[in-house]
Amino acid sequence: MAARRPGSPASRWLRPSALLLLVAFALLSAPRPARALLFDLESGHTKCISDEIKINSMAVGKYHVVGPDPNFPDAQLPESHRISLRVTSPYGNSMHYAENVQSGHFAFTATEAGDYLACFWAPDHKPPVTVGFEFDWRSGVSAKDWPSVAKKGKVDMMELELKKLEETIKNIHEEMFYLREREEEMQDLNRRTNSRMAWLGFLSLGICLSVAGLQLWHLKTFFERKKLL
Protein backbone atom coordinates (compact mmCIF):
# COMPACT_ATOMS: atom_id res chain seq x y z
CA MET A 1 0.00 0.00 0.00
CA ALA A 2 1.41 3.40 -0.97
CA ALA A 3 2.10 5.86 1.85
CA ARG A 4 0.09 9.09 1.88
CA ARG A 5 1.98 12.26 1.17
CA PRO A 6 1.79 15.24 3.58
CA GLY A 7 -0.36 17.11 1.12
CA SER A 8 -2.90 14.32 0.66
CA PRO A 9 -6.62 14.96 1.35
CA ALA A 10 -6.52 12.75 4.46
CA SER A 11 -3.80 14.85 6.13
CA ARG A 12 -5.58 18.06 5.19
CA TRP A 13 -8.76 16.72 6.84
CA LEU A 14 -7.03 15.64 10.06
CA ARG A 15 -5.67 19.06 10.93
CA PRO A 16 -9.01 20.98 11.00
CA SER A 17 -10.71 18.11 12.82
CA ALA A 18 -7.98 18.01 15.45
CA LEU A 19 -8.27 21.80 15.86
CA LEU A 20 -12.06 21.57 16.22
CA LEU A 21 -11.66 18.81 18.79
CA LEU A 22 -9.22 20.92 20.80
CA VAL A 23 -11.52 23.95 20.68
CA ALA A 24 -14.54 21.86 21.71
CA PHE A 25 -12.59 20.36 24.60
CA ALA A 26 -11.48 23.80 25.73
CA LEU A 27 -15.03 25.15 25.56
CA LEU A 28 -16.37 22.25 27.58
CA SER A 29 -13.59 22.65 30.13
CA ALA A 30 -13.90 26.42 30.37
CA PRO A 31 -14.78 27.63 33.87
CA ARG A 32 -18.39 28.61 34.24
CA PRO A 33 -19.37 31.81 36.01
CA ALA A 34 -18.91 31.25 39.70
CA ARG A 35 -21.63 32.16 42.13
CA ALA A 36 -21.17 33.47 45.64
CA LEU A 37 -21.74 30.91 48.38
CA LEU A 38 -24.19 31.76 51.16
CA PHE A 39 -23.45 30.41 54.66
CA ASP A 40 -25.00 30.60 58.12
CA LEU A 41 -22.50 30.76 60.97
CA GLU A 42 -23.49 30.45 64.62
CA SER A 43 -21.70 32.63 67.13
CA GLY A 44 -18.77 30.87 68.76
CA HIS A 45 -18.38 28.42 65.87
CA THR A 46 -15.98 28.13 62.94
CA LYS A 47 -16.55 27.14 59.32
CA CYS A 48 -13.73 26.38 56.84
CA ILE A 49 -13.64 26.16 53.05
CA SER A 50 -10.74 24.73 51.03
CA ASP A 51 -9.71 25.26 47.42
CA GLU A 52 -6.90 23.52 45.55
CA ILE A 53 -4.75 26.16 43.85
CA LYS A 54 -1.73 25.61 41.65
CA ILE A 55 1.52 27.46 42.13
CA ASN A 56 1.75 30.94 40.52
CA SER A 57 -2.07 31.04 40.13
CA MET A 58 -3.96 34.11 41.23
CA ALA A 59 -6.76 33.86 43.80
CA VAL A 60 -9.29 36.55 44.73
CA GLY A 61 -12.09 36.52 47.27
CA LYS A 62 -14.89 38.77 48.49
CA TYR A 63 -17.09 38.33 51.52
CA HIS A 64 -19.75 40.31 53.33
CA VAL A 65 -22.26 39.76 56.09
CA VAL A 66 -25.92 39.45 55.07
CA GLY A 67 -28.51 41.32 57.12
CA PRO A 68 -30.87 39.36 59.38
CA ASP A 69 -33.90 40.68 57.47
CA PRO A 70 -33.77 39.79 53.75
CA ASN A 71 -36.56 42.30 53.01
CA PHE A 72 -34.22 45.15 53.99
CA PRO A 73 -30.77 44.25 52.64
CA ASP A 74 -29.50 47.85 52.97
CA ALA A 75 -30.45 48.16 56.63
CA GLN A 76 -27.67 48.81 59.11
CA LEU A 77 -26.31 45.59 60.53
CA PRO A 78 -26.27 45.02 64.29
CA GLU A 79 -22.95 45.05 66.09
CA SER A 80 -23.20 41.31 66.78
CA HIS A 81 -23.15 40.53 63.04
CA ARG A 82 -19.40 40.48 62.52
CA ILE A 83 -17.05 37.73 61.42
CA SER A 84 -13.32 37.02 61.34
CA LEU A 85 -11.43 35.36 58.50
CA ARG A 86 -8.04 33.75 58.04
CA VAL A 87 -6.74 32.31 54.76
CA THR A 88 -3.79 29.93 55.07
CA SER A 89 -1.57 28.15 52.57
CA PRO A 90 -1.01 24.36 52.49
CA TYR A 91 2.04 24.82 54.75
CA GLY A 92 0.20 27.04 57.25
CA ASN A 93 1.38 30.46 56.04
CA SER A 94 -1.17 33.24 56.53
CA MET A 95 -2.31 34.80 53.23
CA HIS A 96 -5.09 37.04 54.63
CA TYR A 97 -6.47 37.90 58.05
CA ALA A 98 -9.37 40.09 59.14
CA GLU A 99 -11.01 40.34 62.55
CA ASN A 100 -14.52 41.51 63.52
CA VAL A 101 -15.46 42.86 60.10
CA GLN A 102 -18.68 42.93 58.12
CA SER A 103 -17.12 42.82 54.65
CA GLY A 104 -13.75 42.55 52.95
CA HIS A 105 -11.76 41.15 50.08
CA PHE A 106 -8.36 39.59 49.43
CA ALA A 107 -6.10 38.73 46.52
CA PHE A 108 -2.83 36.81 46.35
CA THR A 109 -0.65 34.77 44.03
CA ALA A 110 -0.13 31.21 45.20
CA THR A 111 3.48 30.44 46.09
CA GLU A 112 2.64 26.89 47.16
CA ALA A 113 0.62 24.24 45.35
CA GLY A 114 -2.11 22.48 47.29
CA ASP A 115 -5.26 23.10 49.33
CA TYR A 116 -5.67 26.65 50.61
CA LEU A 117 -7.99 27.01 53.61
CA ALA A 118 -10.33 29.91 54.41
CA CYS A 119 -11.75 29.74 57.95
CA PHE A 120 -14.56 32.01 59.20
CA TRP A 121 -15.61 32.36 62.81
CA ALA A 122 -18.03 34.58 64.70
CA PRO A 123 -17.54 35.96 68.24
CA ASP A 124 -19.38 34.22 71.03
CA HIS A 125 -22.60 36.01 72.09
CA LYS A 126 -25.18 35.44 74.79
CA PRO A 127 -27.81 34.65 73.64
CA PRO A 128 -26.26 33.05 70.53
CA VAL A 129 -26.92 34.60 67.13
CA THR A 130 -26.68 33.26 63.60
CA VAL A 131 -24.66 35.32 61.15
CA GLY A 132 -25.26 34.89 57.43
CA PHE A 133 -22.54 35.83 54.95
CA GLU A 134 -21.70 35.49 51.29
CA PHE A 135 -18.31 34.32 50.10
CA ASP A 136 -17.03 34.43 46.54
CA TRP A 137 -13.64 32.73 46.03
CA ARG A 138 -12.10 32.37 42.58
CA SER A 139 -8.74 31.15 41.35
CA GLY A 140 -6.94 30.59 38.08
CA VAL A 141 -8.69 31.78 34.91
CA SER A 142 -11.93 32.68 36.71
CA ALA A 143 -10.01 35.05 39.02
CA LYS A 144 -9.23 37.46 36.20
CA ASP A 145 -11.40 40.53 35.75
CA TRP A 146 -12.13 40.06 32.05
CA PRO A 147 -14.33 43.20 31.63
CA SER A 148 -11.44 45.31 32.94
CA VAL A 149 -9.08 43.53 30.56
CA ALA A 150 -11.40 44.34 27.68
CA LYS A 151 -11.65 48.01 28.69
CA LYS A 152 -7.90 48.41 29.13
CA GLY A 153 -7.06 46.65 25.89
CA LYS A 154 -10.01 48.15 23.95
CA VAL A 155 -10.95 44.81 22.45
CA ASP A 156 -14.35 43.70 21.21
CA MET A 157 -16.35 40.72 22.44
CA MET A 158 -14.91 38.29 19.87
CA GLU A 159 -11.34 39.12 20.87
CA LEU A 160 -12.31 38.85 24.53
CA GLU A 161 -13.74 35.38 23.99
CA LEU A 162 -10.59 34.37 22.12
CA LYS A 163 -8.47 35.65 24.99
CA LYS A 164 -10.59 33.63 27.42
CA LEU A 165 -10.23 30.56 25.20
CA GLU A 166 -6.46 31.03 24.97
CA GLU A 167 -6.18 31.39 28.73
CA THR A 168 -8.35 28.31 29.24
CA ILE A 169 -6.15 26.25 26.90
CA LYS A 170 -3.05 27.40 28.79
CA ASN A 171 -4.74 26.45 32.04
CA ILE A 172 -5.61 22.98 30.69
CA HIS A 173 -2.02 22.54 29.51
CA GLU A 174 -0.65 23.51 32.92
CA GLU A 175 -3.21 21.27 34.62
CA MET A 176 -2.08 18.29 32.53
CA PHE A 177 1.55 18.82 33.57
CA TYR A 178 0.46 19.27 37.18
CA LEU A 179 -1.52 16.03 37.11
CA ARG A 180 1.41 14.25 35.49
CA GLU A 181 3.72 15.42 38.28
CA ARG A 182 1.19 14.32 40.91
CA GLU A 183 0.90 10.93 39.18
CA GLU A 184 4.69 10.48 39.23
CA GLU A 185 4.76 11.39 42.93
CA MET A 186 2.02 8.85 43.66
CA GLN A 187 3.85 6.16 41.68
CA ASP A 188 7.07 6.84 43.62
CA LEU A 189 5.12 6.67 46.88
CA ASN A 190 3.52 3.36 45.83
CA ARG A 191 6.90 1.90 44.91
CA ARG A 192 8.42 2.96 48.23
CA THR A 193 5.41 1.60 50.13
CA ASN A 194 5.55 -1.74 48.30
CA SER A 195 9.27 -2.02 48.98
CA ARG A 196 8.79 -1.31 52.67
CA MET A 197 5.91 -3.77 52.88
CA ALA A 198 8.06 -6.45 51.25
CA TRP A 199 10.88 -5.88 53.75
CA LEU A 200 8.35 -5.87 56.59
CA GLY A 201 6.94 -9.17 55.33
CA PHE A 202 10.39 -10.77 55.23
CA LEU A 203 11.14 -9.39 58.70
CA SER A 204 7.87 -10.75 60.06
CA LEU A 205 8.57 -14.15 58.48
CA GLY A 206 12.06 -14.19 60.02
CA ILE A 207 10.69 -13.30 63.45
CA CYS A 208 8.03 -16.03 63.20
CA LEU A 209 10.62 -18.65 62.18
CA SER A 210 12.92 -17.53 65.00
CA VAL A 211 10.14 -17.77 67.56
CA ALA A 212 9.14 -21.21 66.24
CA GLY A 213 12.78 -22.38 66.47
CA LEU A 214 13.05 -21.09 70.04
CA GLN A 215 9.84 -22.86 70.98
CA LEU A 216 11.09 -26.16 69.53
CA TRP A 217 14.43 -25.77 71.34
CA HIS A 218 12.67 -25.00 74.63
CA LEU A 219 10.36 -27.99 74.27
CA LYS A 220 13.27 -30.28 73.41
CA THR A 221 15.31 -29.16 76.43
CA PHE A 222 12.23 -29.47 78.65
CA PHE A 223 11.52 -33.04 77.55
CA GLU A 224 15.18 -33.98 77.88
CA ARG A 225 15.25 -32.56 81.39
CA LYS A 226 12.17 -34.54 82.29
CA LYS A 227 13.77 -37.57 80.62
CA LEU A 228 10.83 -37.94 78.28
CA LEU A 229 13.12 -38.14 75.26
C-alpha positions as a Markdown table, in Angstrom:
| # | Residue | x | y | z |
|---|---|---|---|---|
| 1 | Met | 0.0 | 0.0 | 0.0 |
| 2 | Ala | 1.4 | 3.4 | -1.0 |
| 3 | Ala | 2.1 | 5.9 | 1.8 |
| 4 | Arg | 0.1 | 9.1 | 1.9 |
| 5 | Arg | 2.0 | 12.3 | 1.2 |
| 6 | Pro | 1.8 | 15.2 | 3.6 |
| 7 | Gly | -0.4 | 17.1 | 1.1 |
| 8 | Ser | -2.9 | 14.3 | 0.7 |
| 9 | Pro | -6.6 | 15.0 | 1.3 |
| 10 | Ala | -6.5 | 12.7 | 4.5 |
| 11 | Ser | -3.8 | 14.8 | 6.1 |
| 12 | Arg | -5.6 | 18.1 | 5.2 |
| 13 | Trp | -8.8 | 16.7 | 6.8 |
| 14 | Leu | -7.0 | 15.6 | 10.1 |
| 15 | Arg | -5.7 | 19.1 | 10.9 |
| 16 | Pro | -9.0 | 21.0 | 11.0 |
| 17 | Ser | -10.7 | 18.1 | 12.8 |
| 18 | Ala | -8.0 | 18.0 | 15.4 |
| 19 | Leu | -8.3 | 21.8 | 15.9 |
| 20 | Leu | -12.1 | 21.6 | 16.2 |
| 21 | Leu | -11.7 | 18.8 | 18.8 |
| 22 | Leu | -9.2 | 20.9 | 20.8 |
| 23 | Val | -11.5 | 24.0 | 20.7 |
| 24 | Ala | -14.5 | 21.9 | 21.7 |
| 25 | Phe | -12.6 | 20.4 | 24.6 |
| 26 | Ala | -11.5 | 23.8 | 25.7 |
| 27 | Leu | -15.0 | 25.2 | 25.6 |
| 28 | Leu | -16.4 | 22.2 | 27.6 |
| 29 | Ser | -13.6 | 22.6 | 30.1 |
| 30 | Ala | -13.9 | 26.4 | 30.4 |
| 31 | Pro | -14.8 | 27.6 | 33.9 |
| 32 | Arg | -18.4 | 28.6 | 34.2 |
| 33 | Pro | -19.4 | 31.8 | 36.0 |
| 34 | Ala | -18.9 | 31.3 | 39.7 |
| 35 | Arg | -21.6 | 32.2 | 42.1 |
| 36 | Ala | -21.2 | 33.5 | 45.6 |
| 37 | Leu | -21.7 | 30.9 | 48.4 |
| 38 | Leu | -24.2 | 31.8 | 51.2 |
| 39 | Phe | -23.5 | 30.4 | 54.7 |
| 40 | Asp | -25.0 | 30.6 | 58.1 |
| 41 | Leu | -22.5 | 30.8 | 61.0 |
| 42 | Glu | -23.5 | 30.4 | 64.6 |
| 43 | Ser | -21.7 | 32.6 | 67.1 |
| 44 | Gly | -18.8 | 30.9 | 68.8 |
| 45 | His | -18.4 | 28.4 | 65.9 |
| 46 | Thr | -16.0 | 28.1 | 62.9 |
| 47 | Lys | -16.5 | 27.1 | 59.3 |
| 48 | Cys | -13.7 | 26.4 | 56.8 |
| 49 | Ile | -13.6 | 26.2 | 53.0 |
| 50 | Ser | -10.7 | 24.7 | 51.0 |
| 51 | Asp | -9.7 | 25.3 | 47.4 |
| 52 | Glu | -6.9 | 23.5 | 45.6 |
| 53 | Ile | -4.8 | 26.2 | 43.9 |
| 54 | Lys | -1.7 | 25.6 | 41.6 |
| 55 | Ile | 1.5 | 27.5 | 42.1 |
| 56 | Asn | 1.7 | 30.9 | 40.5 |
| 57 | Ser | -2.1 | 31.0 | 40.1 |
| 58 | Met | -4.0 | 34.1 | 41.2 |
| 59 | Ala | -6.8 | 33.9 | 43.8 |
| 60 | Val | -9.3 | 36.5 | 44.7 |
| 61 | Gly | -12.1 | 36.5 | 47.3 |
| 62 | Lys | -14.9 | 38.8 | 48.5 |
| 63 | Tyr | -17.1 | 38.3 | 51.5 |
| 64 | His | -19.8 | 40.3 | 53.3 |
| 65 | Val | -22.3 | 39.8 | 56.1 |
| 66 | Val | -25.9 | 39.5 | 55.1 |
| 67 | Gly | -28.5 | 41.3 | 57.1 |
| 68 | Pro | -30.9 | 39.4 | 59.4 |
| 69 | Asp | -33.9 | 40.7 | 57.5 |
| 70 | Pro | -33.8 | 39.8 | 53.7 |
| 71 | Asn | -36.6 | 42.3 | 53.0 |
| 72 | Phe | -34.2 | 45.1 | 54.0 |
| 73 | Pro | -30.8 | 44.2 | 52.6 |
| 74 | Asp | -29.5 | 47.8 | 53.0 |
| 75 | Ala | -30.5 | 48.2 | 56.6 |
| 76 | Gln | -27.7 | 48.8 | 59.1 |
| 77 | Leu | -26.3 | 45.6 | 60.5 |
| 78 | Pro | -26.3 | 45.0 | 64.3 |
| 79 | Glu | -22.9 | 45.1 | 66.1 |
| 80 | Ser | -23.2 | 41.3 | 66.8 |
| 81 | His | -23.2 | 40.5 | 63.0 |
| 82 | Arg | -19.4 | 40.5 | 62.5 |
| 83 | Ile | -17.1 | 37.7 | 61.4 |
| 84 | Ser | -13.3 | 37.0 | 61.3 |
| 85 | Leu | -11.4 | 35.4 | 58.5 |
| 86 | Arg | -8.0 | 33.7 | 58.0 |
| 87 | Val | -6.7 | 32.3 | 54.8 |
| 88 | Thr | -3.8 | 29.9 | 55.1 |
| 89 | Ser | -1.6 | 28.1 | 52.6 |
| 90 | Pro | -1.0 | 24.4 | 52.5 |
| 91 | Tyr | 2.0 | 24.8 | 54.7 |
| 92 | Gly | 0.2 | 27.0 | 57.3 |
| 93 | Asn | 1.4 | 30.5 | 56.0 |
| 94 | Ser | -1.2 | 33.2 | 56.5 |
| 95 | Met | -2.3 | 34.8 | 53.2 |
| 96 | His | -5.1 | 37.0 | 54.6 |
| 97 | Tyr | -6.5 | 37.9 | 58.0 |
| 98 | Ala | -9.4 | 40.1 | 59.1 |
| 99 | Glu | -11.0 | 40.3 | 62.6 |
| 100 | Asn | -14.5 | 41.5 | 63.5 |
| 101 | Val | -15.5 | 42.9 | 60.1 |
| 102 | Gln | -18.7 | 42.9 | 58.1 |
| 103 | Ser | -17.1 | 42.8 | 54.6 |
| 104 | Gly | -13.7 | 42.6 | 53.0 |
| 105 | His | -11.8 | 41.1 | 50.1 |
| 106 | Phe | -8.4 | 39.6 | 49.4 |
| 107 | Ala | -6.1 | 38.7 | 46.5 |
| 108 | Phe | -2.8 | 36.8 | 46.4 |
| 109 | Thr | -0.7 | 34.8 | 44.0 |
| 110 | Ala | -0.1 | 31.2 | 45.2 |
| 111 | Thr | 3.5 | 30.4 | 46.1 |
| 112 | Glu | 2.6 | 26.9 | 47.2 |
| 113 | Ala | 0.6 | 24.2 | 45.4 |
| 114 | Gly | -2.1 | 22.5 | 47.3 |
| 115 | Asp | -5.3 | 23.1 | 49.3 |
| 116 | Tyr | -5.7 | 26.7 | 50.6 |
| 117 | Leu | -8.0 | 27.0 | 53.6 |
| 118 | Ala | -10.3 | 29.9 | 54.4 |
| 119 | Cys | -11.7 | 29.7 | 57.9 |
| 120 | Phe | -14.6 | 32.0 | 59.2 |
| 121 | Trp | -15.6 | 32.4 | 62.8 |
| 122 | Ala | -18.0 | 34.6 | 64.7 |
| 123 | Pro | -17.5 | 36.0 | 68.2 |
| 124 | Asp | -19.4 | 34.2 | 71.0 |
| 125 | His | -22.6 | 36.0 | 72.1 |
| 126 | Lys | -25.2 | 35.4 | 74.8 |
| 127 | Pro | -27.8 | 34.6 | 73.6 |
| 128 | Pro | -26.3 | 33.0 | 70.5 |
| 129 | Val | -26.9 | 34.6 | 67.1 |
| 130 | Thr | -26.7 | 33.3 | 63.6 |
| 131 | Val | -24.7 | 35.3 | 61.1 |
| 132 | Gly | -25.3 | 34.9 | 57.4 |
| 133 | Phe | -22.5 | 35.8 | 55.0 |
| 134 | Glu | -21.7 | 35.5 | 51.3 |
| 135 | Phe | -18.3 | 34.3 | 50.1 |
| 136 | Asp | -17.0 | 34.4 | 46.5 |
| 137 | Trp | -13.6 | 32.7 | 46.0 |
| 138 | Arg | -12.1 | 32.4 | 42.6 |
| 139 | Ser | -8.7 | 31.1 | 41.3 |
| 140 | Gly | -6.9 | 30.6 | 38.1 |
| 141 | Val | -8.7 | 31.8 | 34.9 |
| 142 | Ser | -11.9 | 32.7 | 36.7 |
| 143 | Ala | -10.0 | 35.0 | 39.0 |
| 144 | Lys | -9.2 | 37.5 | 36.2 |
| 145 | Asp | -11.4 | 40.5 | 35.8 |
| 146 | Trp | -12.1 | 40.1 | 32.1 |
| 147 | Pro | -14.3 | 43.2 | 31.6 |
| 148 | Ser | -11.4 | 45.3 | 32.9 |
| 149 | Val | -9.1 | 43.5 | 30.6 |
| 150 | Ala | -11.4 | 44.3 | 27.7 |
| 151 | Lys | -11.7 | 48.0 | 28.7 |
| 152 | Lys | -7.9 | 48.4 | 29.1 |
| 153 | Gly | -7.1 | 46.7 | 25.9 |
| 154 | Lys | -10.0 | 48.2 | 24.0 |
| 155 | Val | -10.9 | 44.8 | 22.4 |
| 156 | Asp | -14.3 | 43.7 | 21.2 |
| 157 | Met | -16.3 | 40.7 | 22.4 |
| 158 | Met | -14.9 | 38.3 | 19.9 |
| 159 | Glu | -11.3 | 39.1 | 20.9 |
| 160 | Leu | -12.3 | 38.9 | 24.5 |
| 161 | Glu | -13.7 | 35.4 | 24.0 |
| 162 | Leu | -10.6 | 34.4 | 22.1 |
| 163 | Lys | -8.5 | 35.6 | 25.0 |
| 164 | Lys | -10.6 | 33.6 | 27.4 |
| 165 | Leu | -10.2 | 30.6 | 25.2 |
| 166 | Glu | -6.5 | 31.0 | 25.0 |
| 167 | Glu | -6.2 | 31.4 | 28.7 |
| 168 | Thr | -8.3 | 28.3 | 29.2 |
| 169 | Ile | -6.2 | 26.2 | 26.9 |
| 170 | Lys | -3.0 | 27.4 | 28.8 |
| 171 | Asn | -4.7 | 26.5 | 32.0 |
| 172 | Ile | -5.6 | 23.0 | 30.7 |
| 173 | His | -2.0 | 22.5 | 29.5 |
| 174 | Glu | -0.6 | 23.5 | 32.9 |
| 175 | Glu | -3.2 | 21.3 | 34.6 |
| 176 | Met | -2.1 | 18.3 | 32.5 |
| 177 | Phe | 1.6 | 18.8 | 33.6 |
| 178 | Tyr | 0.5 | 19.3 | 37.2 |
| 179 | Leu | -1.5 | 16.0 | 37.1 |
| 180 | Arg | 1.4 | 14.3 | 35.5 |
| 181 | Glu | 3.7 | 15.4 | 38.3 |
| 182 | Arg | 1.2 | 14.3 | 40.9 |
| 183 | Glu | 0.9 | 10.9 | 39.2 |
| 184 | Glu | 4.7 | 10.5 | 39.2 |
| 185 | Glu | 4.8 | 11.4 | 42.9 |
| 186 | Met | 2.0 | 8.8 | 43.7 |
| 187 | Gln | 3.9 | 6.2 | 41.7 |
| 188 | Asp | 7.1 | 6.8 | 43.6 |
| 189 | Leu | 5.1 | 6.7 | 46.9 |
| 190 | Asn | 3.5 | 3.4 | 45.8 |
| 191 | Arg | 6.9 | 1.9 | 44.9 |
| 192 | Arg | 8.4 | 3.0 | 48.2 |
| 193 | Thr | 5.4 | 1.6 | 50.1 |
| 194 | Asn | 5.5 | -1.7 | 48.3 |
| 195 | Ser | 9.3 | -2.0 | 49.0 |
| 196 | Arg | 8.8 | -1.3 | 52.7 |
| 197 | Met | 5.9 | -3.8 | 52.9 |
| 198 | Ala | 8.1 | -6.4 | 51.2 |
| 199 | Trp | 10.9 | -5.9 | 53.8 |
| 200 | Leu | 8.3 | -5.9 | 56.6 |
| 201 | Gly | 6.9 | -9.2 | 55.3 |
| 202 | Phe | 10.4 | -10.8 | 55.2 |
| 203 | Leu | 11.1 | -9.4 | 58.7 |
| 204 | Ser | 7.9 | -10.8 | 60.1 |
| 205 | Leu | 8.6 | -14.1 | 58.5 |
| 206 | Gly | 12.1 | -14.2 | 60.0 |
| 207 | Ile | 10.7 | -13.3 | 63.5 |
| 208 | Cys | 8.0 | -16.0 | 63.2 |
| 209 | Leu | 10.6 | -18.7 | 62.2 |
| 210 | Ser | 12.9 | -17.5 | 65.0 |
| 211 | Val | 10.1 | -17.8 | 67.6 |
| 212 | Ala | 9.1 | -21.2 | 66.2 |
| 213 | Gly | 12.8 | -22.4 | 66.5 |
| 214 | Leu | 13.1 | -21.1 | 70.0 |
| 215 | Gln | 9.8 | -22.9 | 71.0 |
| 216 | Leu | 11.1 | -26.2 | 69.5 |
| 217 | Trp | 14.4 | -25.8 | 71.3 |
| 218 | His | 12.7 | -25.0 | 74.6 |
| 219 | Leu | 10.4 | -28.0 | 74.3 |
| 220 | Lys | 13.3 | -30.3 | 73.4 |
| 221 | Thr | 15.3 | -29.2 | 76.4 |
| 222 | Phe | 12.2 | -29.5 | 78.7 |
| 223 | Phe | 11.5 | -33.0 | 77.5 |
| 224 | Glu | 15.2 | -34.0 | 77.9 |
| 225 | Arg | 15.3 | -32.6 | 81.4 |
| 226 | Lys | 12.2 | -34.5 | 82.3 |
| 227 | Lys | 13.8 | -37.6 | 80.6 |
| 228 | Leu | 10.8 | -37.9 | 78.3 |
| 229 | Leu | 13.1 | -38.1 | 75.3 |
